[in-house]
Amino acid sequence: MKNTLFVLCKVLLIISIVFWSIMAVYHSFFKFTPNESYLIIKILLFFEPLLFAIALFGLIKKIKFIYILSVIFVFFNAMLSITDEVGLYDILSLVFNILLFVNLLLVWKQIFKNNFVVEK
């Protein structure tokens, strides 16, 4: 069960990286809005997959500090998805973030017990 949760966390992080990369490219190249605040949103969209990639790295390498920051990041990302406009992409983002947050919490004990074993 422990390894299944670990693998599920990795898969959800990879899905989030791909999802947010697509969203960043889509909003940067196909939605032309000459608004300064929209430029900030575009920049933040490119940081989103980077932060998920760092979270994936921290989970794979079992770096507790990055893991804790990842849990906080995913939680706040889910909260922002709730307060955002409601559309298909927002619902997908919310579902991915909630699933990822729950799975990150489920592997919490394994990471902090120092007996986190992953089969290859």
N, C-alpha and C positions, 0 to 999 in steps of 0.2 A: 504493500500500500504506500509506503514512504516513497519508493522509487516512482510509482505511478504519479503521485502528486508532484514530485520534482519534474518529471517529464512533462506533465500537464502545464506547470508553471512556465517551463521553457517554451513550449508550443504557444501558449497564450502571449508570452513576451514577443516571440517571433511574429505572430499574427499582428500584434500591436505595432511592431516596428514597420511591417509592410503596410498596414492600414494607414498609419500616420505619414509614411513616406509618400504614398499615393495621394493622400489628402494635401500634403504640402506642395507637391508638384502640380496637382490639379488647381489649387487655389492660386498658385504663383503664375502659371502659364495660361490658364484658360478662363480665369475670372479676373477681368481687368477692371479694377476700381482705383481711381486716382486719389484715394483718400489716405491721409497720413496714418490714421489709426489702423487702417487695413494693412498698411505696410508692416506695422508692428505685429499684427496678427500673423502675417505671412512668415515673418522671422521666427516667431514663437512656434509656428507649425513645423519648421525645420528642426527646432530643438527637441520637439516631442519624440521623434524616433531615436534621436541621439540619447535622450534620457532613458528610453526603454532599452536601448542597446547597453548602456552602462548598467542598468538593473540586471539584464541578462548576464553580463560579465560578472557582476557581483554575486549572483546566484550560483553560477557555474564554479567560480573560484572560492565560494563560501566565505566571502568577505562580509563580516557581520555589519560593519558600518554602512556599506553600500546597500546591504539588504534592508536595514532599518530605514534608510533614506528612500529606498524603493517602495516600501510599504506606505510611507507617508505620501510620497509622490502619487502613487496609484490611488490612494484614498482621496486626495484633493482633486485629482484628475476626474474621478467619478463624481465628486461633488460639483465640479464645474460643468460636467456633462448634464447633470440634473438641472442646473440653473440656466443652461444655454437654450437656444431656440430648439424646438422639437422638430426633428426631421429624421430621415432614415439614417443618415450618418451619425447623428447625435445618439440615436437609440443603439446603433451598433457600438459606438464608443462606450456608452454607458454599460452595455452588457459585457463587453470585453473587460472593462475596468472592474466591474463588480466581481466577475468570475476570477480575474487575476488577483484581486484583493483578498478574496476568500481563500484561494489556493496559497497565496503567500502566507496568510495567517496559519493555515494548516501545516505548513512546513516549518513554522517558527520553532517548535520544540526540537526538531531534528537539527536545525542549524545551531541552536544554542546549547544543545547537550554535547556537542563535539563528537557525536557518534553518527554523523551524517554520512551514510555510505551510499554511493551510487554505483549501480552495476553498469558495466559498459556493454 
